[in-house]
Amino acid sequence: MVLFMKVLIWQRTKKNNWKEWNNNWSSNWKWSDDSSMYTKVSDTIIDNFSSNNIDTIEILTDVSTLRFVEEDRSDIKVEYSYTKPDTKSFSLSYDKEVKNNTLFIEQHIKTRNFSGSMEKYKNDITVYVPEGFRVDTLTYHNNLGEIIDNEFYSNVKDLDLFASLGKIDISLSENNDSVKLSASMGDITLDNSANIDDLSILANGGSIRLDNAGKVNTLIMDADMGEITVDADGIVNTCTLDANMGNIDATFKKQIDAFNINCDMGNIDLTLYDNDNTTIDTKVSMGKVSSDFAEGSSESYVAKCDMGNITVKKK
């Protein structure tokens, strides 16, 4: 019992410490603001590519703000506008090419004994595409900085966005075959009104929120250290929600065919509207279960919690 209490205290302390760090994460990754010692240099690099047969875009950056602009044009214009300190302790590389029907954009920043804040320097990548331009696959991985919303994300069949240190906050309104949103340290928010076949949202250190007015066939949400929130006015056919250290709060206002919800440390609050005759397999190792539904063995509807309470409400 003493060992268990020590583990519990350690886990709670770890969670509270992480929350305090995460609330101030933007100040944790900053270098000391000593950029006044450097002279800024700037440049804008513009390249044009034929849009014919381009079906994939892959973008890999260390620090960037990415935008897509649809306009009256027939080609693709890539514009990289940046400022950087005029010092040998800071180097920047930027490459772009079209190969095998794929537009590649890659940017890297290397520092050595550099003192300054990266927020002082601009790294804007703008991709101008023809109106109505569509691609099969878009991959955008950004190591430092948030991924902002863009209407063009709805023009992609398979969308893969990854932020290593920064949040993701986007909206989708058109049909997507698959969408994957991942963040190592940062929150993820998706406002969805599209039809998505496979939706995956993964966060190592940060909370996840899905507002769904569209249709999602298969939903997977996984948060290692953070909360999971689902507010589904639209359709979710099947879902898997998994939180290691954080609460899960999910509301499904349409009938859901199957769910598997797991929480290691935290509470599960589940609200169902159109699953009147559903039997739910609820299990807790340490905590309480309160359910408006019949409880029993079920392969389709499972909610399990190691340390926390499970509440299931019928609307």
C-alpha positions in Angstrom: 0.0 0.0 0.0 2.9 2.4 0.8 4.5 1.6 -2.5 1.2 2.2 -4.3 0.7 5.6 -2.6 4.3 6.6 -3.6 3.6 5.8 -7.2 0.3 7.7 -7.1 1.9 10.8 -5.6 4.7 10.6 -8.2 2.3 10.3 -11.1 0.1 13.2 -9.9 3.3 15.3 -9.3 4.5 14.4 -12.8 1.2 15.4 -14.3 1.0 18.7 -12.4 4.6 19.6 -13.3 3.9 18.8 -16.9 0.8 21.0 -16.9 2.7 23.9 -15.4 5.4 23.5 -18.1 3.0 23.1 -20.9 1.1 26.2 -19.9 4.3 28.1 -20.4 5.8 26.0 -23.2 6.2 29.0 -25.6 8.7 30.5 -23.2 10.5 27.3 -22.6 11.8 26.8 -26.1 12.9 30.4 -26.6 16.6 31.2 -26.7 17.5 34.2 -24.6 16.4 37.3 -26.3 19.8 38.8 -27.2 19.1 39.4 -30.9 19.9 43.1 -30.7 23.6 42.2 -31.1 23.0 40.9 -34.6 22.3 42.7 -37.8 19.3 41.3 -39.6 19.6 40.2 -43.3 16.6 39.3 -45.4 15.8 37.8 -48.7 12.8 36.4 -50.7 13.4 33.4 -53.0 10.8 32.7 -55.7 10.5 29.6 -57.8 7.9 28.5 -60.4 7.0 25.0 -61.2 4.5 23.5 -63.7 1.4 22.2 -61.9 0.9 19.4 -64.5 1.0 15.9 -63.0 1.8 17.2 -59.5 -0.1 14.9 -57.2 2.0 15.1 -54.0 3.5 17.9 -51.9 6.1 17.2 -49.2 7.3 20.0 -47.0 9.9 19.5 -44.2 11.0 22.5 -42.2 12.8 23.4 -39.0 11.1 26.7 -38.4 8.4 28.0 -40.7 4.9 29.5 -41.2 3.3 27.8 -44.2 0.4 29.2 -46.3 -1.3 28.1 -49.4 -3.0 30.7 -51.7 -5.3 29.7 -54.6 -5.4 32.3 -57.3 -5.8 32.8 -61.1 -2.7 31.1 -62.4 -1.7 27.9 -64.2 1.6 27.1 -62.5 2.8 26.8 -58.9 4.8 29.6 -57.3 6.8 28.9 -54.1 7.9 32.0 -52.2 10.2 31.8 -49.3 10.7 35.0 -47.4 13.0 35.1 -44.4 15.1 37.2 -42.1 18.2 35.9 -40.3 21.0 37.2 -38.1 24.2 38.1 -39.9 26.4 35.8 -38.0 28.4 32.6 -38.7 26.7 31.0 -35.7 23.5 30.8 -37.6 23.1 29.0 -41.0 20.1 28.4 -43.1 19.5 25.9 -46.0 16.6 25.8 -48.4 15.9 23.4 -51.2 13.0 22.8 -53.6 12.5 20.5 -56.6 9.9 18.5 -58.5 10.6 14.8 -58.8 8.3 11.9 -59.6 5.2 14.1 -59.6 6.1 15.4 -56.2 6.9 18.9 -55.1 9.6 18.8 -52.4 10.3 21.8 -50.1 12.9 21.5 -47.4 14.3 24.1 -45.0 16.8 23.6 -42.2 18.4 26.0 -39.6 21.6 25.2 -37.8 23.0 27.2 -34.9 26.2 27.1 -33.0 26.8 29.2 -29.9 23.9 31.4 -31.1 22.2 33.7 -28.5 18.9 35.1 -29.6 15.2 34.4 -30.0 13.9 32.6 -33.1 10.7 34.6 -32.8 12.6 37.6 -34.0 13.2 36.2 -37.4 10.7 35.5 -40.2 10.5 32.2 -42.1 7.4 32.4 -44.3 6.7 29.9 -47.0 3.8 30.7 -49.3 2.7 28.3 -52.0 0.6 29.8 -54.8 -1.5 27.3 -56.7 -4.2 27.4 -59.4 -7.8 27.9 -58.3 -9.3 24.5 -57.6 -5.9 22.7 -57.5 -6.0 19.3 -55.8 -3.4 16.9 -54.7 -3.6 13.3 -53.6 -1.1 13.7 -50.7 0.2 16.6 -48.6 2.8 16.1 -45.9 4.0 19.0 -43.8 6.4 18.5 -40.9 7.5 21.5 -38.9 9.9 21.2 -36.0 9.3 24.6 -34.3 6.2 26.6 -34.5 2.5 26.1 -34.9 0.6 24.9 -37.9 -2.1 27.4 -38.9 -5.4 26.8 -40.6 -5.6 26.9 -44.4 -8.5 26.2 -46.8 -6.2 24.3 -49.1 -6.0 21.4 -46.5 -9.5 20.5 -47.6 -8.2 20.0 -51.2 -6.1 17.0 -50.2 -7.1 13.4 -50.2 -4.4 12.2 -47.7 -3.3 14.9 -45.2 -0.4 14.5 -42.8 0.5 17.4 -40.5 3.2 17.1 -37.8 4.4 19.8 -35.3 7.3 18.8 -33.1 7.1 21.9 -30.9 3.9 23.8 -31.5 0.2 23.5 -31.7 -2.1 22.5 -34.7 -5.4 24.3 -35.1 -7.2 23.7 -38.4 -10.6 23.2 -40.0 -11.6 20.8 -42.8 -14.7 21.2 -45.0 -14.3 18.8 -47.9 -13.9 15.0 -48.4 -10.6 13.5 -47.2 -9.6 9.9 -47.5 -7.2 10.1 -44.5 -6.1 12.8 -42.1 -3.3 12.4 -39.6 -2.5 15.2 -37.1 0.5 14.8 -34.7 2.3 16.9 -32.2 5.1 16.1 -29.9 4.6 19.1 -27.6 1.5 21.2 -28.3 -2.3 21.0 -28.4 -4.3 19.8 -31.5 -7.7 21.2 -32.4 -9.7 20.1 -35.4 -13.0 21.7 -36.4 -14.4 19.2 -39.0 -17.3 19.4 -41.3 -15.8 17.1 -43.9 -16.3 13.5 -44.7 -13.2 11.6 -43.6 -12.6 7.9 -44.0 -9.7 7.6 -41.5 -8.9 10.3 -38.9 -5.9 10.0 -36.6 -5.0 12.6 -34.0 -1.9 11.9 -31.8 -0.3 14.2 -29.1 2.6 13.2 -26.9 2.4 16.3 -24.7 -0.8 18.3 -25.2 -4.5 18.1 -25.3 -6.6 17.1 -28.3 -10.0 18.4 -29.3 -12.3 17.4 -32.1 -15.5 19.2 -33.0 -17.2 17.1 -35.6 -20.1 18.2 -37.7 -19.2 16.0 -40.6 -18.7 12.3 -41.0 -15.8 10.2 -39.7 -15.7 6.5 -40.5 -12.8 5.5 -38.3 -11.5 7.8 -35.5 -8.3 7.3 -33.5 -7.3 9.8 -30.8 -4.2 9.2 -28.6 -2.9 11.6 -25.9 0.1 10.6 -23.8 0.0 13.6 -21.4 -3.2 15.6 -22.0 -6.9 15.6 -22.2 -9.1 14.3 -25.1 -12.3 16.1 -26.0 -14.8 15.0 -28.6 -18.0 16.9 -29.4 -19.7 15.1 -32.3 -22.8 16.6 -33.8 -22.1 14.6 -36.9 -21.4 10.9 -37.5 -18.6 8.9 -36.1 -18.9 5.2 -37.0 -16.1 3.7 -34.9 -13.6 5.3 -32.5 -10.6 4.5 -30.3 -9.8 7.0 -27.6 -6.7 6.4 -25.5 -5.3 8.8 -22.8 -2.3 7.8 -20.7 -2.5 10.8 -18.3 -5.5 13.0 -18.7 -9.3 13.0 -18.8 -11.5 11.9 -21.7 -14.7 13.8 -22.4 -16.7 12.5 -25.4 -20.2 13.3 -26.7 -21.7 11.5 -29.7 -25.0 12.9 -30.8 -25.5 10.3 -33.5 -25.5 6.5 -33.1 -22.0 5.1 -33.0 -21.3 1.6 -34.1 -18.4 0.8 -31.8 -15.9 2.5 -29.5 -12.9 1.5 -27.4 -12.1 4.1 -24.7 -9.1 3.6 -22.4 -7.7 5.9 -19.7 -4.7 5.0 -17.5 -5.0 8.0 -15.1 -8.0 10.3 -15.4 -11.7 10.2 -15.7 -13.9 9.1 -18.6 -17.1 11.1 -19.2 -19.1 9.7 -22.1 -22.5 11.0 -23.4 -24.5 9.0 -26.0 -27.7 10.1 -27.7 -28.9 7.3 -30.0 -27.5 4.1 -28.5 -30.5 3.3 -26.3 -30.1 -0.5 -26.3 -26.4 -0.6 -26.1 -24.6 -2.7 -23.5 -21.3 -1.2 -22.4 -18.3 -3.1 -21.0 -17.0 -0.8 -18.3 -14.1 -1.7 -16.1 -12.1 0.3 -13.5 -9.2 -0.8 -11.4 -9.5 2.0 -8.9 -12.5 4.3 -9.2 -16.3 4.2 -9.7 -18.6 3.5 -12.6 -21.9 5.4 -13.1 -23.8 4.4 -16.2 -27.3 5.0 -17.7 -26.7 1.9 -19.9 -26.7 -1.8 -19.3 -23.3 -3.1 -18.2 -21.9 -6.4 -19.3 -19.6 -8.1 -21.7 -19.3 -6.3 -25.1 -16.8 -6.4 -27.9 -18.2 -3.3 -29.6 -18.5 -0.9 -26.7 -15.7 -0.9 -24.2 -14.6 1.8 -21.6 -11.8 1.0 -19.2 -9.9 3.1 -16.7 -7.0 2.1 -14.4 -7.2 5.1 -12.0 -10.3 7.2 -12.3 -14.0 7.2 -12.6 -16.2 6.3 -15.6 -19.5 8.2 -16.2 -21.8 7.2 -19.1 -24.9 9.3 -19.7 -27.9 8.7 -22.0 -29.4 11.7 -23.8 
